[in-house]
């Protein structure tokens, strides 16, 4: 929800008001995409059987991928916070 709100704010502010418009736009979009893929993979994981040894290997692989994607999303969100979203040019 926070990324969607940030994306809306960046788009509404426009290129002229944002010093880092394109990096923010790309990072926020990438973070949203990763979060959607993670959600889909978690649904897939929930429907897999753990009793079958072959399935267990797939589950471990998907679980490791999900963990890496969550870590990546966290790092991207740190960069988004570092760039910041400037709402106006007020110097007060």
Biopython code that builds the backbone (N, CA, C, O; Angstrom):
import numpy as np
from Bio.PDB.StructureBuilder import StructureBuilder

atoms = [
    (1, "UNK", "N", (0.820, -1.190, 0.000)),
    (1, "UNK", "CA", (0.000, 0.000, 0.000)),
    (1, "UNK", "C", (0.862, 1.251, 0.000)),
    (1, "UNK", "O", (0.543, 2.224, -0.683)),
    (2, "UNK", "N", (1.945, 1.237, 0.754)),
    (2, "UNK", "CA", (2.816, 2.406, 0.835)),
    (2, "UNK", "C", (3.466, 2.694, -0.509)),
    (2, "UNK", "O", (3.572, 3.854, -0.908)),
    (3, "UNK", "N", (3.908, 1.638, -1.222)),
    (3, "UNK", "CA", (4.536, 1.843, -2.525)),
    (3, "UNK", "C", (3.546, 2.409, -3.538)),
    (3, "UNK", "O", (3.914, 3.258, -4.350)),
    (4, "UNK", "N", (2.311, 1.958, -3.502)),
    (4, "UNK", "CA", (1.300, 2.475, -4.420)),
    (4, "UNK", "C", (1.043, 3.955, -4.144)),
    (4, "UNK", "O", (0.890, 4.744, -5.076)),
    (5, "UNK", "N", (0.995, 4.326, -2.886)),
    (5, "UNK", "CA", (0.809, 5.724, -2.505)),
    (5, "UNK", "C", (2.011, 6.568, -2.929)),
    (5, "UNK", "O", (1.847, 7.689, -3.409)),
    (6, "UNK", "N", (3.209, 6.032, -2.752)),
    (6, "UNK", "CA", (4.416, 6.744, -3.177)),
    (6, "UNK", "C", (4.433, 6.928, -4.684)),
    (6, "UNK", "O", (4.796, 7.997, -5.176)),
    (7, "UNK", "N", (4.046, 5.897, -5.421)),
    (7, "UNK", "CA", (4.005, 5.976, -6.875)),
    (7, "UNK", "C", (3.013, 7.048, -7.320)),
    (7, "UNK", "O", (3.301, 7.830, -8.227)),
    (8, "UNK", "N", (1.863, 7.080, -6.688)),
    (8, "UNK", "CA", (0.853, 8.091, -7.009)),
    (8, "UNK", "C", (1.394, 9.493, -6.747)),
    (8, "UNK", "O", (1.176, 10.401, -7.550)),
    (9, "UNK", "N", (2.091, 9.674, -5.638)),
    (9, "UNK", "CA", (2.644, 10.980, -5.291)),
    (9, "UNK", "C", (3.717, 11.415, -6.276)),
    (9, "UNK", "O", (3.746, 12.574, -6.690)),
    (10, "UNK", "N", (4.593, 10.502, -6.654)),
    (10, "UNK", "CA", (5.661, 10.828, -7.605)),
    (10, "UNK", "C", (5.082, 11.194, -8.959)),
    (10, "UNK", "O", (5.514, 12.168, -9.576)),
    (11, "UNK", "N", (4.108, 10.422, -9.428)),
    (11, "UNK", "CA", (3.493, 10.707, -10.722)),
    (11, "UNK", "C", (2.735, 12.029, -10.684)),
    (11, "UNK", "O", (2.791, 12.804, -11.639)),
    (12, "UNK", "N", (2.023, 12.292, -9.583)),
    (12, "UNK", "CA", (1.262, 13.535, -9.459)),
    (12, "UNK", "C", (2.184, 14.748, -9.404)),
    (12, "UNK", "O", (1.862, 15.798, -9.961)),
    (13, "UNK", "N", (3.335, 14.611, -8.730)),
    (13, "UNK", "CA", (4.267, 15.730, -8.623)),
    (13, "UNK", "C", (4.916, 16.033, -9.969)),
    (13, "UNK", "O", (5.172, 17.192, -10.295)),
    (14, "UNK", "N", (5.174, 15.006, -10.733)),
    (14, "UNK", "CA", (5.728, 15.196, -12.065)),
    (14, "UNK", "C", (7.235, 15.345, -12.093)),
    (14, "UNK", "O", (7.890, 15.485, -11.060)),
    (15, "UNK", "N", (7.755, 15.312, -13.284)),
    (15, "UNK", "CA", (9.196, 15.349, -13.526)),
    (15, "UNK", "C", (9.807, 16.684, -13.099)),
    (15, "UNK", "O", (10.949, 16.725, -12.642)),
    (16, "UNK", "N", (9.059, 17.767, -13.246)),
    (16, "UNK", "CA", (9.599, 19.097, -12.950)),
    (16, "UNK", "C", (9.857, 19.304, -11.457)),
    (16, "UNK", "O", (10.789, 20.019, -11.090)),
    (17, "UNK", "N", (9.048, 18.694, -10.595)),
    (17, "UNK", "CA", (9.180, 18.907, -9.148)),
    (17, "UNK", "C", (10.058, 17.879, -8.462)),
    (17, "UNK", "O", (10.476, 18.089, -7.324)),
    (18, "UNK", "N", (10.340, 16.791, -9.120)),
    (18, "UNK", "CA", (11.124, 15.723, -8.500)),
    (18, "UNK", "C", (12.534, 15.700, -9.079)),
    (18, "UNK", "O", (12.714, 15.526, -10.285)),
    (19, "UNK", "N", (13.531, 15.878, -8.217)),
    (19, "UNK", "CA", (14.914, 15.828, -8.663)),
    (19, "UNK", "C", (15.273, 14.427, -9.163)),
    (19, "UNK", "O", (15.995, 14.282, -10.149)),
    (20, "UNK", "N", (14.768, 13.403, -8.480)),
    (20, "UNK", "CA", (15.048, 12.012, -8.820)),
    (20, "UNK", "C", (13.798, 11.317, -9.338)),
    (20, "UNK", "O", (13.485, 10.203, -8.917)),
    (21, "UNK", "N", (13.083, 11.971, -10.250)),
    (21, "UNK", "CA", (11.808, 11.454, -10.740)),
    (21, "UNK", "C", (11.941, 10.052, -11.334)),
    (21, "UNK", "O", (11.248, 9.129, -10.904)),
    (22, "UNK", "N", (12.819, 9.888, -12.312)),
    (22, "UNK", "CA", (12.932, 8.596, -12.995)),
    (22, "UNK", "C", (13.477, 7.500, -12.106)),
    (22, "UNK", "O", (12.939, 6.393, -12.119)),
    (23, "UNK", "N", (14.541, 7.762, -11.317)),
    (23, "UNK", "CA", (14.982, 6.691, -10.406)),
    (23, "UNK", "C", (13.884, 6.268, -9.426)),
    (23, "UNK", "O", (13.703, 5.078, -9.169)),
    (24, "UNK", "N", (13.151, 7.245, -8.881)),
    (24, "UNK", "CA", (12.067, 6.911, -7.953)),
    (24, "UNK", "C", (10.968, 6.128, -8.652)),
    (24, "UNK", "O", (10.459, 5.147, -8.112)),
    (25, "UNK", "N", (10.604, 6.555, -9.841)),
    (25, "UNK", "CA", (9.550, 5.880, -10.595)),
    (25, "UNK", "C", (9.935, 4.425, -10.878)),
    (25, "UNK", "O", (9.119, 3.517, -10.721)),
    (26, "UNK", "N", (11.168, 4.218, -11.290)),
    (26, "UNK", "CA", (11.642, 2.860, -11.600)),
    (26, "UNK", "C", (11.740, 2.015, -10.333)),
    (26, "UNK", "O", (11.295, 0.867, -10.324)),
    (27, "UNK", "N", (12.316, 2.564, -9.265)),
    (27, "UNK", "CA", (12.484, 1.794, -8.027)),
    (27, "UNK", "C", (11.146, 1.424, -7.397)),
    (27, "UNK", "O", (10.962, 0.294, -6.943)),
    (28, "UNK", "N", (10.219, 2.367, -7.370)),
    (28, "UNK", "CA", (8.902, 2.086, -6.779)),
    (28, "UNK", "C", (8.163, 1.038, -7.618)),
    (28, "UNK", "O", (7.551, 0.120, -7.072)),
    (29, "UNK", "N", (8.223, 1.178, -8.937)),
    (29, "UNK", "CA", (7.563, 0.205, -9.815)),
    (29, "UNK", "C", (8.182, -1.185, -9.660)),
    (29, "UNK", "O", (7.470, -2.189, -9.620)),
    (30, "UNK", "N", (9.507, -1.232, -9.576)),
    (30, "UNK", "CA", (10.194, -2.505, -9.388)),
    (30, "UNK", "C", (9.829, -3.146, -8.054)),
    (30, "UNK", "O", (9.622, -4.357, -7.979)),
    (31, "UNK", "N", (9.750, -2.338, -7.009)),
    (31, "UNK", "CA", (9.366, -2.845, -5.694)),
    (31, "UNK", "C", (7.952, -3.420, -5.723)),
    (31, "UNK", "O", (7.699, -4.488, -5.164)),
    (32, "UNK", "N", (7.029, -2.707, -6.378)),
    (32, "UNK", "CA", (5.655, -3.205, -6.505)),
    (32, "UNK", "C", (5.611, -4.514, -7.279)),
    (32, "UNK", "O", (4.907, -5.444, -6.887)),
    (33, "UNK", "N", (6.354, -4.593, -8.368)),
    (33, "UNK", "CA", (6.388, -5.812, -9.171)),
    (33, "UNK", "C", (6.924, -6.986, -8.353)),
    (33, "UNK", "O", (6.358, -8.079, -8.390)),
    (34, "UNK", "N", (8.002, -6.765, -7.625)),
    (34, "UNK", "CA", (8.579, -7.826, -6.794)),
    (34, "UNK", "C", (7.576, -8.285, -5.748)),
    (34, "UNK", "O", (7.441, -9.485, -5.510)),
    (35, "UNK", "N", (6.868, -7.348, -5.118)),
    (35, "UNK", "CA", (5.896, -7.714, -4.094)),
    (35, "UNK", "C", (4.750, -8.525, -4.677)),
    (35, "UNK", "O", (4.252, -9.440, -4.020)),
    (36, "UNK", "N", (4.322, -8.214, -5.888)),
    (36, "UNK", "CA", (3.254, -8.981, -6.533)),
    (36, "UNK", "C", (3.727, -10.394, -6.845)),
    (36, "UNK", "O", (3.002, -11.360, -6.606)),
    (37, "UNK", "N", (4.951, -10.522, -7.382)),
    (37, "UNK", "CA", (5.503, -11.841, -7.696)),
    (37, "UNK", "C", (5.676, -12.668, -6.422)),
    (37, "UNK", "O", (5.381, -13.863, -6.414)),
    (38, "UNK", "N", (6.151, -12.040, -5.349)),
    (38, "UNK", "CA", (6.299, -12.741, -4.068)),
    (38, "UNK", "C", (4.949, -13.264, -3.592)),
    (38, "UNK", "O", (4.855, -14.401, -3.128)),
    (39, "UNK", "N", (3.914, -12.454, -3.700)),
    (39, "UNK", "CA", (2.577, -12.890, -3.296)),
    (39, "UNK", "C", (2.103, -14.093, -4.088)),
    (39, "UNK", "O", (1.536, -15.030, -3.526)),
    (40, "UNK", "N", (2.337, -14.069, -5.400)),
    (40, "UNK", "CA", (1.942, -15.204, -6.239)),
    (40, "UNK", "C", (2.725, -16.451, -5.852)),
    (40, "UNK", "O", (2.154, -17.535, -5.732)),
    (41, "UNK", "N", (4.039, -16.298, -5.656)),
    (41, "UNK", "CA", (4.862, -17.451, -5.271)),
    (41, "UNK", "C", (4.460, -18.009, -3.907)),
    (41, "UNK", "O", (4.519, -19.221, -3.697)),
    (42, "UNK", "N", (4.056, -17.153, -2.989)),
    (42, "UNK", "CA", (3.604, -17.636, -1.683)),
    (42, "UNK", "C", (2.307, -18.437, -1.804)),
    (42, "UNK", "O", (2.107, -19.415, -1.084)),
    (43, "UNK", "N", (1.429, -18.020, -2.716)),
    (43, "UNK", "CA", (0.206, -18.793, -2.957)),
    (43, "UNK", "C", (0.562, -20.152, -3.539)),
    (43, "UNK", "O", (-0.005, -21.170, -3.140)),
    (44, "UNK", "N", (1.502, -20.173, -4.485)),
    (44, "UNK", "CA", (1.957, -21.437, -5.080)),
    (44, "UNK", "C", (2.559, -22.331, -3.996)),
    (44, "UNK", "O", (2.267, -23.525, -3.941)),
    (45, "UNK", "N", (3.394, -21.753, -3.137)),
    (45, "UNK", "CA", (4.008, -22.527, -2.047)),
    (45, "UNK", "C", (2.961, -23.137, -1.123)),
    (45, "UNK", "O", (3.107, -24.271, -0.667)),
    (46, "UNK", "N", (1.924, -22.389, -0.858)),
    (46, "UNK", "CA", (0.877, -22.874, 0.035)),
    (46, "UNK", "C", (0.112, -24.057, -0.519)),
    (46, "UNK", "O", (-0.474, -24.837, 0.232)),
    (47, "UNK", "N", (0.119, -24.189, -1.833)),
    (47, "UNK", "CA", (-0.615, -25.283, -2.469)),
    (47, "UNK", "C", (0.254, -26.496, -2.795)),
    (47, "UNK", "O", (-0.243, -27.472, -3.357)),
    (48, "UNK", "N", (1.530, -26.452, -2.455)),
    (48, "UNK", "CA", (2.433, -27.569, -2.785)),
    (48, "UNK", "C", (2.460, -28.585, -1.657)),
    (48, "UNK", "O", (2.293, -28.246, -0.486)),
    (49, "UNK", "N", (2.674, -29.838, -2.035)),
    (49, "UNK", "CA", (2.743, -30.942, -1.073)),
    (49, "UNK", "C", (4.168, -31.101, -0.548)),
    (49, "UNK", "O", (5.127, -31.098, -1.320)),
    (50, "UNK", "N", (4.296, -31.238, 0.763)),
    (50, "UNK", "CA", (5.611, -31.423, 1.370)),
    (50, "UNK", "C", (5.964, -32.893, 1.575)),
    (50, "UNK", "O", (7.102, -33.209, 1.921)),
    (51, "UNK", "N", (5.028, -33.775, 1.374)),
    (51, "UNK", "CA", (5.268, -35.196, 1.629)),
    (51, "UNK", "C", (6.110, -35.856, 0.546)),
    (51, "UNK", "O", (6.850, -36.801, 0.822)),
    (52, "UNK", "N", (6.002, -35.366, -0.678)),
    (52, "UNK", "CA", (6.748, -35.929, -1.808)),
    (52, "UNK", "C", (8.160, -35.332, -1.826)),
    (52, "UNK", "O", (8.303, -34.109, -1.822)),
    (53, "UNK", "N", (9.214, -36.177, -1.847)),
    (53, "UNK", "CA", (10.594, -35.661, -1.849)),
    (53, "UNK", "C", (10.917, -34.753, -3.041)),
    (53, "UNK", "O", (11.671, -33.791, -2.897)),
    (54, "UNK", "N", (10.352, -35.052, -4.212)),
    (54, "UNK", "CA", (10.585, -34.190, -5.370)),
    (54, "UNK", "C", (9.943, -32.818, -5.176)),
    (54, "UNK", "O", (10.532, -31.792, -5.515)),
    (55, "UNK", "N", (8.748, -32.813, -4.636)),
    (55, "UNK", "CA", (8.065, -31.556, -4.351)),
    (55, "UNK", "C", (8.810, -30.751, -3.290)),
    (55, "UNK", "O", (8.854, -29.522, -3.345)),
    (56, "UNK", "N", (9.395, -31.458, -2.327)),
    (56, "UNK", "CA", (10.114, -30.794, -1.253)),
    (56, "UNK", "C", (11.288, -29.976, -1.808)),
    (56, "UNK", "O", (11.560, -28.875, -1.330)),
    (57, "UNK", "N", (11.973, -30.512, -2.806)),
    (57, "UNK", "CA", (13.071, -29.775, -3.435)),
    (57, "UNK", "C", (12.561, -28.521, -4.143)),
    (57, "UNK", "O", (13.186, -27.463, -4.068)),
    (58, "UNK", "N", (11.430, -28.643, -4.827)),
    (58, "UNK", "CA", (10.826, -27.483, -5.488)),
    (58, "UNK", "C", (10.404, -26.437, -4.467)),
    (58, "UNK", "O", (10.598, -25.239, -4.671)),
    (59, "UNK", "N", (9.820, -26.909, -3.360)),
    (59, "UNK", "CA", (9.383, -26.001, -2.304)),
    (59, "UNK", "C", (10.579, -25.238, -1.735)),
    (59, "UNK", "O", (10.506, -24.027, -1.525)),
    (60, "UNK", "N", (11.681, -25.951, -1.485)),
    (60, "UNK", "CA", (12.875, -25.291, -0.951)),
    (60, "UNK", "C", (13.425, -24.261, -1.934)),
    (60, "UNK", "O", (13.838, -23.173, -1.534)),
    (61, "UNK", "N", (13.429, -24.606, -3.212)),
    (61, "UNK", "CA", (13.925, -23.676, -4.224)),
    (61, "UNK", "C", (13.056, -22.427, -4.299)),
    (61, "UNK", "O", (13.566, -21.306, -4.288)),
    (62, "UNK", "N", (11.748, -22.625, -4.376)),
    (62, "UNK", "CA", (10.839, -21.477, -4.435)),
    (62, "UNK", "C", (10.936, -20.653, -3.163)),
    (62, "UNK", "O", (10.892, -19.424, -3.218)),
    (63, "UNK", "N", (11.067, -21.306, -2.027)),
    (63, "UNK", "CA", (11.201, -20.602, -0.753)),
    (63, "UNK", "C", (12.459, -19.733, -0.750)),
    (63, "UNK", "O", (12.424, -18.597, -0.278)),
    (64, "UNK", "N", (13.563, -20.257, -1.269)),
    (64, "UNK", "CA", (14.799, -19.479, -1.345)),
    (64, "UNK", "C", (14.667, -18.296, -2.290)),
    (64, "UNK", "O", (15.186, -17.213, -2.018)),
    (65, "UNK", "N", (13.970, -18.506, -3.401)),
    (65, "UNK", "CA", (13.728, -17.407, -4.345)),
    (65, "UNK", "C", (12.892, -16.316, -3.685)),
    (65, "UNK", "O", (13.200, -15.131, -3.817)),
    (66, "UNK", "N", (11.837, -16.710, -2.978)),
    (66, "UNK", "CA", (10.972, -15.745, -2.292)),
    (66, "UNK", "C", (11.774, -14.956, -1.253)),
    (66, "UNK", "O", (11.626, -13.739, -1.140)),
    (67, "UNK", "N", (12.613, -15.648, -0.506)),
    (67, "UNK", "CA", (13.430, -14.971, 0.502)),
    (67, "UNK", "C", (14.346, -13.936, -0.145)),
    (67, "UNK", "O", (14.479, -12.821, 0.360)),
    (68, "UNK", "N", (14.978, -14.301, -1.260)),
    (68, "UNK", "CA", (15.836, -13.352, -1.972)),
    (68, "UNK", "C", (15.067, -12.169, -2.511)),
    (68, "UNK", "O", (15.558, -11.040, -2.485)),
    (69, "UNK", "N", (13.864, -12.416, -3.000)),
    (69, "UNK", "CA", (13.049, -11.323, -3.538)),
    (69, "UNK", "C", (12.592, -10.376, -2.436)),
    (69, "UNK", "O", (12.556, -9.163, -2.637)),
    (70, "UNK", "N", (12.245, -10.916, -1.283)),
    (70, "UNK", "CA", (11.848, -10.065, -0.151)),
    (70, "UNK", "C", (13.028, -9.199, 0.286)),
    (70, "UNK", "O", (12.862, -8.013, 0.572)),
    (71, "UNK", "N", (14.224, -9.799, 0.337)),
    (71, "UNK", "CA", (15.424, -9.031, 0.681)),
    (71, "UNK", "C", (15.658, -7.920, -0.350)),
    (71, "UNK", "O", (15.961, -6.784, 0.017)),
    (72, "UNK", "N", (15.517, -8.252, -1.645)),
    (72, "UNK", "CA", (15.700, -7.262, -2.706)),
    (72, "UNK", "C", (14.700, -6.119, -2.577)),
    (72, "UNK", "O", (15.056, -4.951, -2.731)),
    (73, "UNK", "N", (13.462, -6.460, -2.296)),
    (73, "UNK", "CA", (12.428, -5.438, -2.118)),
    (73, "UNK", "C", (12.759, -4.520, -0.942)),
    (73, "UNK", "O", (12.539, -3.311, -1.011)),
    (74, "UNK", "N", (13.282, -5.094, 0.122)),
    (74, "UNK", "CA", (13.663, -4.293, 1.283)),
    (74, "UNK", "C", (14.788, -3.324, 0.936)),
    (74, "UNK", "O", (14.748, -2.157, 1.328)),
    (75, "UNK", "N", (15.784, -3.801, 0.206)),
    (75, "UNK", "CA", (16.905, -2.938, -0.196)),
    (75, "UNK", "C", (16.411, -1.830, -1.128)),
    (75, "UNK", "O", (16.819, -0.677, -0.987)),
    (76, "UNK", "N", (15.542, -2.167, -2.070)),
    (76, "UNK", "CA", (14.977, -1.164, -2.981)),
    (76, "UNK", "C", (14.209, -0.111, -2.191)),
    (76, "UNK", "O", (14.320, 1.081, -2.477)),
    (77, "UNK", "N", (13.431, -0.539, -1.199)),
    (77, "UNK", "CA", (12.662, 0.420, -0.392)),
    (77, "UNK", "C", (13.580, 1.326, 0.420)),
    (77, "UNK", "O", (13.223, 2.474, 0.685)),
    (78, "UNK", "N", (14.746, 0.843, 0.817)),
    (78, "UNK", "CA", (15.717, 1.697, 1.509)),
    (78, "UNK", "C", (16.211, 2.782, 0.555)),
    (78, "UNK", "O", (16.336, 3.941, 0.949)),
    (79, "UNK", "N", (16.491, 2.416, -0.696)),
    (79, "UNK", "CA", (16.914, 3.413, -1.681)),
    (79, "UNK", "C", (15.800, 4.417, -1.975)),
    (79, "UNK", "O", (16.067, 5.605, -2.152)),
    (80, "UNK", "N", (14.567, 3.948, -2.027)),
    (80, "UNK", "CA", (13.432, 4.860, -2.246)),
    (80, "UNK", "C", (13.376, 5.882, -1.114)),
    (80, "UNK", "O", (13.182, 7.072, -1.361)),
    (81, "UNK", "N", (13.543, 5.425, 0.119)),
    (81, "UNK", "CA", (13.522, 6.335, 1.269)),
    (81, "UNK", "C", (14.712, 7.295, 1.220)),
    (81, "UNK", "O", (14.589, 8.453, 1.618)),
    (82, "UNK", "N", (15.861, 6.821, 0.735)),
    (82, "UNK", "CA", (17.052, 7.666, 0.660)),
    (82, "UNK", "C", (16.874, 8.782, -0.368)),
    (82, "UNK", "O", (17.290, 9.916, -0.131)),
    (83, "UNK", "N", (16.255, 8.463, -1.516)),
    (83, "UNK", "CA", (16.021, 9.497, -2.525)),
    (83, "UNK", "C", (14.952, 10.479, -2.065)),
    (83, "UNK", "O", (15.017, 11.664, -2.393)),
    (84, "UNK", "N", (13.981, 10.004, -1.318)),
    (84, "UNK", "CA", (12.924, 10.866, -0.784)),
    (84, "UNK", "C", (11.981, 11.346, -1.853)),
    (84, "UNK", "O", (12.297, 11.330, -3.043)),
    (85, "UNK", "N", (10.823, 11.773, -1.414)),
    (85, "UNK", "CA", (9.811, 12.320, -2.315)),
    (85, "UNK", "C", (9.543, 13.745, -1.880)),
    (85, "UNK", "O", (9.014, 13.993, -0.796)),
    (86, "UNK", "N", (9.918, 14.683, -2.747)),
    (86, "UNK", "CA", (9.746, 16.104, -2.452)),
    (86, "UNK", "C", (8.382, 16.538, -2.981)),
    (86, "UNK", "O", (8.082, 16.375, -4.164)),
    (87, "UNK", "N", (7.570, 17.086, -2.098)),
    (87, "UNK", "CA", (6.199, 17.460, -2.504)),
    (87, "UNK", "C", (6.098, 18.857, -3.057)),
    (87, "UNK", "O", (5.231, 19.115, -3.891)),
    (88, "UNK", "N", (6.957, 19.783, -2.625)),
    (88, "UNK", "CA", (6.885, 21.155, -3.128)),
    (88, "UNK", "C", (8.241, 21.817, -3.013)),
    (88, "UNK", "O", (9.175, 21.248, -2.450)),
    (89, "UNK", "N", (8.346, 23.026, -3.550)),
    (89, "UNK", "CA", (9.590, 23.771, -3.505)),
    (89, "UNK", "C", (9.635, 24.768, -2.353)),
    (89, "UNK", "O", (10.534, 25.607, -2.301)),
    (90, "UNK", "N", (8.679, 24.690, -1.430)),
    (90, "UNK", "CA", (8.639, 25.620, -0.304)),
    (90, "UNK", "C", (9.899, 25.536, 0.518)),
    (90, "UNK", "O", (10.352, 24.440, 0.846)),
    (91, "UNK", "N", (10.482, 26.689, 0.861)),
    (91, "UNK", "CA", (11.697, 26.722, 1.664)),
    (91, "UNK", "C", (11.394, 27.134, 3.100)),
    (91, "UNK", "O", (12.304, 27.499, 3.844)),
    (92, "UNK", "N", (10.119, 27.080, 3.499)),
    (92, "UNK", "CA", (9.746, 27.490, 4.861)),
    (92, "UNK", "C", (9.834, 26.363, 5.815)),
    (92, "UNK", "O", (9.555, 26.536, 7.002)),
]
sb = StructureBuilder()
sb.init_structure("model")
sb.init_model(0)
sb.init_chain("A")
sb.init_seg("    ")
for serial, (resi, resn, name, xyz) in enumerate(atoms, 1):
    if name == "N":
        sb.init_residue(resn, " ", resi, " ")
    sb.init_atom(name, np.array(xyz, "f"), 0.0, 1.0, " ", f" {name:<3s}", serial, name[0])
structure = sb.get_structure()
